[in-house]
Amino acid sequence: KSLFAAEAAYAESIFRSALGDGQACINALRRSLKYAPGYAPAILALGTAEYQLGHRAKGRSLLFSLLDLPYDTKDIFEIIDKAGDFLIQSRRYVDGLDLYRRAASRFSKVAVFHQGVGCCAGHNGLHTEAVRASRAALVLDPGNQRLVNDLGWCLFEAGWLEEASAVLKKA
């Protein structure tokens, strides 16, 4: 029953957002989390809303709480990656790097988390870490052309031009 109520409140938040009623949207998200505190879609939505409202600490706390959810939480990898994507798109690279580092540590076999570390590390000028993370992502998903491209750009930004050229030719 509580999951159904959480999903209903979450659906209401989407409807309220579509109507342009931000406060009602946020209220619905908060209700959703009262019904089911671990409901990942509502955590993601409310966390991003808090960031957008300038409440960094609240937003960060919510987004990072996704990392504490059980491994079998529905769509947990995709939802954590969406949180990271939001931070990247918002140019919050320090928070994004922290989120992706923690995600890659907890879920070490998920390539997209290493890819996120690579992206955020590069934006933070940590090129060696970016290359290392991009290599780790590619080991986990060797056929992924996007990861090959990402590694090439990380190598380029690190100043390793010969290797970057060879990798980018593969991409």
C-alpha atoms as a printed R data frame, in Angstrom:
    type eleno elety resid chain resno      x      y       z
1   ATOM     1    CA   LYS     A     1  0.000  0.000   0.000
2   ATOM     2    CA   SER     A     2  2.738  2.499   0.878
3   ATOM     3    CA   LEU     A     3  4.527  1.919  -2.442
4   ATOM     4    CA   PHE     A     4  1.288  2.482  -4.344
5   ATOM     5    CA   ALA     A     5  0.701  5.729  -2.430
6   ATOM     6    CA   ALA     A     6  4.304  6.800  -3.094
7   ATOM     7    CA   GLU     A     7  3.901  6.108  -6.814
8   ATOM     8    CA   ALA     A     8  0.613  8.027  -6.879
9   ATOM     9    CA   ALA     A     9  2.177 11.044  -5.169
10  ATOM    10    CA   TYR     A    10  5.126 10.831  -7.564
11  ATOM    11    CA   ALA     A    11  2.739 10.791 -10.538
12  ATOM    12    CA   GLU     A    12  0.995 13.814  -9.060
13  ATOM    13    CA   SER     A    13  4.353 15.591  -8.839
14  ATOM    14    CA   ILE     A    14  4.875 15.058 -12.562
15  ATOM    15    CA   PHE     A    15  1.400 16.407 -13.280
16  ATOM    16    CA   ARG     A    16  1.954 19.449 -11.039
17  ATOM    17    CA   SER     A    17  5.296 20.106 -12.680
18  ATOM    18    CA   ALA     A    18  3.683 19.973 -16.126
19  ATOM    19    CA   LEU     A    19  1.182 22.579 -14.935
20  ATOM    20    CA   GLY     A    20  4.045 24.792 -13.773
21  ATOM    21    CA   ASP     A    21  3.114 24.499 -10.110
22  ATOM    22    CA   GLY     A    22  6.551 23.946  -8.619
23  ATOM    23    CA   GLN     A    23  5.503 24.115  -4.977
24  ATOM    24    CA   ALA     A    24  2.722 21.553  -5.432
25  ATOM    25    CA   CYS     A    25  5.201 19.350  -7.299
26  ATOM    26    CA   ILE     A    26  7.670 19.495  -4.414
27  ATOM    27    CA   ASN     A    27  4.916 18.879  -1.867
28  ATOM    28    CA   ALA     A    28  3.849 15.776  -3.803
29  ATOM    29    CA   LEU     A    29  7.442 14.528  -3.912
30  ATOM    30    CA   ARG     A    30  7.774 14.996  -0.161
31  ATOM    31    CA   ARG     A    31  4.530 13.076   0.346
32  ATOM    32    CA   SER     A    32  5.844 10.314  -1.885
33  ATOM    33    CA   LEU     A    33  8.905  9.958   0.332
34  ATOM    34    CA   LYS     A    34  6.782  9.935   3.485
35  ATOM    35    CA   TYR     A    35  4.913  6.928   2.076
36  ATOM    36    CA   ALA     A    36  8.067  5.150   0.919
37  ATOM    37    CA   PRO     A    37 11.318  6.788   2.074
38  ATOM    38    CA   GLY     A    38 13.408  4.629  -0.275
39  ATOM    39    CA   TYR     A    39 11.416  5.343  -3.437
40  ATOM    40    CA   ALA     A    40 14.314  6.146  -5.759
41  ATOM    41    CA   PRO     A    41 12.469  8.119  -8.489
42  ATOM    42    CA   ALA     A    42 11.100 10.546  -5.894
43  ATOM    43    CA   ILE     A    43 14.493 10.855  -4.196
44  ATOM    44    CA   LEU     A    44 16.068 11.734  -7.546
45  ATOM    45    CA   ALA     A    45 13.341 14.237  -8.448
46  ATOM    46    CA   LEU     A    46 13.306 15.970  -5.064
47  ATOM    47    CA   GLY     A    47 17.107 16.019  -4.900
48  ATOM    48    CA   THR     A    48 17.380 17.745  -8.263
49  ATOM    49    CA   ALA     A    49 14.607 20.170  -7.315
50  ATOM    50    CA   GLU     A    50 16.411 21.108  -4.103
51  ATOM    51    CA   TYR     A    51 19.601 21.806  -6.066
52  ATOM    52    CA   GLN     A    52 17.653 23.950  -8.519
53  ATOM    53    CA   LEU     A    53 16.149 25.903  -5.632
54  ATOM    54    CA   GLY     A    54 19.652 26.637  -4.335
55  ATOM    55    CA   HIS     A    55 19.422 24.188  -1.436
56  ATOM    56    CA   ARG     A    56 22.673 22.378  -2.228
57  ATOM    57    CA   ALA     A    57 23.001 20.561   1.094
58  ATOM    58    CA   LYS     A    58 19.451 19.171   0.926
59  ATOM    59    CA   GLY     A    59 19.818 18.236  -2.720
60  ATOM    60    CA   ARG     A    60 23.183 16.607  -2.180
61  ATOM    61    CA   SER     A    61 21.923 14.661   0.820
62  ATOM    62    CA   LEU     A    62 18.999 13.316  -1.185
63  ATOM    63    CA   LEU     A    63 20.998 12.412  -4.290
64  ATOM    64    CA   PHE     A    64 23.760 10.776  -2.275
65  ATOM    65    CA   SER     A    65 21.192  8.783  -0.277
66  ATOM    66    CA   LEU     A    66 20.545  6.859  -3.506
67  ATOM    67    CA   LEU     A    67 23.907  5.181  -2.889
68  ATOM    68    CA   ASP     A    68 22.590  3.687   0.340
69  ATOM    69    CA   LEU     A    69 19.576  1.992  -1.226
70  ATOM    70    CA   PRO     A    70 19.589 -1.797  -1.512
71  ATOM    71    CA   TYR     A    71 21.384 -3.326  -4.476
72  ATOM    72    CA   ASP     A    72 18.120 -4.773  -5.794
73  ATOM    73    CA   THR     A    73 16.290 -1.422  -5.850
74  ATOM    74    CA   LYS     A    74 14.470 -1.180  -9.175
75  ATOM    75    CA   ASP     A    75 16.541  0.704 -11.790
76  ATOM    76    CA   ILE     A    76 19.047  1.833  -9.160
77  ATOM    77    CA   PHE     A    77 21.987  2.069 -11.562
78  ATOM    78    CA   GLU     A    78 20.050  4.160 -14.061
79  ATOM    79    CA   ILE     A    79 18.689  6.429 -11.336
80  ATOM    80    CA   ILE     A    80 22.115  7.014  -9.788
81  ATOM    81    CA   ASP     A    81 23.478  7.754 -13.260
82  ATOM    82    CA   LYS     A    82 20.634 10.244 -13.844
83  ATOM    83    CA   ALA     A    83 21.621 11.955 -10.587
84  ATOM    84    CA   GLY     A    84 25.190 12.158 -11.847
85  ATOM    85    CA   ASP     A    85 24.046 13.405 -15.248
86  ATOM    86    CA   PHE     A    86 22.051 16.138 -13.526
87  ATOM    87    CA   LEU     A    87 25.129 17.228 -11.593
88  ATOM    88    CA   ILE     A    88 27.221 17.246 -14.778
89  ATOM    89    CA   GLN     A    89 24.614 19.210 -16.734
90  ATOM    90    CA   SER     A    90 24.420 21.663 -13.835
91  ATOM    91    CA   ARG     A    91 28.225 21.996 -13.929
92  ATOM    92    CA   ARG     A    92 28.478 20.715 -10.365
93  ATOM    93    CA   TYR     A    93 31.523 18.635 -11.197
94  ATOM    94    CA   VAL     A    94 32.873 18.356  -7.652
95  ATOM    95    CA   ASP     A    95 29.596 16.872  -6.396
96  ATOM    96    CA   GLY     A    96 29.344 14.738  -9.528
97  ATOM    97    CA   LEU     A    97 32.837 13.369  -8.990
98  ATOM    98    CA   ASP     A    98 32.053 12.531  -5.379
99  ATOM    99    CA   LEU     A    99 28.784 10.812  -6.351
100 ATOM   100    CA   TYR     A   100 30.353  8.797  -9.159
101 ATOM   101    CA   ARG     A   101 33.418  7.851  -7.077
102 ATOM   102    CA   ARG     A   102 31.158  6.481  -4.368
103 ATOM   103    CA   ALA     A   103 28.949  4.712  -6.913
104 ATOM   104    CA   ALA     A   104 31.972  3.153  -8.655
105 ATOM   105    CA   SER     A   105 33.310  2.025  -5.301
106 ATOM   106    CA   ARG     A   106 30.042  0.394  -4.252
107 ATOM   107    CA   PHE     A   107 29.073 -0.945  -7.681
108 ATOM   108    CA   SER     A   108 32.499 -1.598  -9.169
109 ATOM   109    CA   LYS     A   109 31.197 -3.672 -12.090
110 ATOM   110    CA   VAL     A   110 29.012 -0.864 -13.508
111 ATOM   111    CA   ALA     A   111 30.868  0.807 -16.380
112 ATOM   112    CA   VAL     A   112 28.741  3.959 -16.450
113 ATOM   113    CA   PHE     A   113 29.852  4.892 -12.939
114 ATOM   114    CA   HIS     A   114 33.518  4.720 -13.956
115 ATOM   115    CA   GLN     A   115 32.611  6.719 -17.054
116 ATOM   116    CA   GLY     A   116 31.054  9.365 -14.777
117 ATOM   117    CA   VAL     A   117 34.214  9.492 -12.671
118 ATOM   118    CA   GLY     A   118 36.192 10.030 -15.859
119 ATOM   119    CA   CYS     A   119 33.957 12.847 -17.035
120 ATOM   120    CA   CYS     A   120 33.864 14.689 -13.722
121 ATOM   121    CA   ALA     A   121 37.546 14.133 -12.974
122 ATOM   122    CA   GLY     A   122 38.403 15.610 -16.368
123 ATOM   123    CA   HIS     A   123 36.239 18.667 -15.697
124 ATOM   124    CA   ASN     A   124 38.029 19.070 -12.360
125 ATOM   125    CA   GLY     A   125 41.451 18.919 -14.041
126 ATOM   126    CA   LEU     A   126 42.243 15.492 -12.582
127 ATOM   127    CA   HIS     A   127 43.320 14.035 -15.904
128 ATOM   128    CA   THR     A   128 45.214 11.018 -14.606
129 ATOM   129    CA   GLU     A   129 42.168  9.927 -12.614
130 ATOM   130    CA   ALA     A   130 39.958 10.594 -15.645
131 ATOM   131    CA   VAL     A   131 42.102  8.338 -17.835
132 ATOM   132    CA   ARG     A   132 42.235  5.618 -15.177
133 ATOM   133    CA   ALA     A   133 38.455  5.680 -14.747
134 ATOM   134    CA   SER     A   134 37.842  5.702 -18.489
135 ATOM   135    CA   ARG     A   135 40.103  2.684 -18.890
136 ATOM   136    CA   ALA     A   136 38.201  0.892 -16.106
137 ATOM   137    CA   ALA     A   137 34.879  1.614 -17.824
138 ATOM   138    CA   LEU     A   138 36.201  0.264 -21.113
139 ATOM   139    CA   VAL     A   139 37.453 -2.935 -19.462
140 ATOM   140    CA   LEU     A   140 33.919 -3.525 -18.166
141 ATOM   141    CA   ASP     A   141 32.265 -2.778 -21.516
142 ATOM   142    CA   PRO     A   142 34.941 -3.226 -24.204
143 ATOM   143    CA   GLY     A   143 32.581 -3.030 -27.166
144 ATOM   144    CA   ASN     A   144 31.111  0.330 -26.205
145 ATOM   145    CA   GLN     A   145 32.218  2.877 -28.806
146 ATOM   146    CA   ARG     A   146 31.182  5.788 -26.593
147 ATOM   147    CA   LEU     A   147 33.582  4.601 -23.899
148 ATOM   148    CA   VAL     A   148 36.378  4.339 -26.466
149 ATOM   149    CA   ASN     A   149 35.653  7.921 -27.501
150 ATOM   150    CA   ASP     A   150 35.584  9.080 -23.874
151 ATOM   151    CA   LEU     A   151 38.959  7.455 -23.219
152 ATOM   152    CA   GLY     A   152 40.382  9.148 -26.292
153 ATOM   153    CA   TRP     A   153 39.247 12.569 -25.125
154 ATOM   154    CA   CYS     A   154 40.546 11.946 -21.606
155 ATOM   155    CA   LEU     A   155 43.928 11.029 -23.064
156 ATOM   156    CA   PHE     A   156 43.841 14.140 -25.262
157 ATOM   157    CA   GLU     A   157 42.991 16.396 -22.310
158 ATOM   158    CA   ALA     A   158 45.791 14.764 -20.305
159 ATOM   159    CA   GLY     A   159 48.195 15.714 -23.075
160 ATOM   160    CA   TRP     A   160 48.925 12.130 -24.132
161 ATOM   161    CA   LEU     A   161 48.435 12.969 -27.785
162 ATOM   162    CA   GLU     A   162 49.870  9.894 -29.516
163 ATOM   163    CA   GLU     A   163 47.790  7.488 -27.473
164 ATOM   164    CA   ALA     A   164 44.773  9.772 -27.760
165 ATOM   165    CA   SER     A   165 45.096  9.793 -31.538
166 ATOM   166    CA   ALA     A   166 45.286  6.003 -31.701
167 ATOM   167    CA   VAL     A   167 42.268  5.537 -29.423
168 ATOM   168    CA   LEU     A   168 40.199  8.199 -31.209
169 ATOM   169    CA   LYS     A   169 40.922  6.521 -34.555
170 ATOM   170    CA   LYS     A   170 39.406  3.329 -33.097
171 ATOM   171    CA   ALA     A   171 36.345  5.277 -31.986
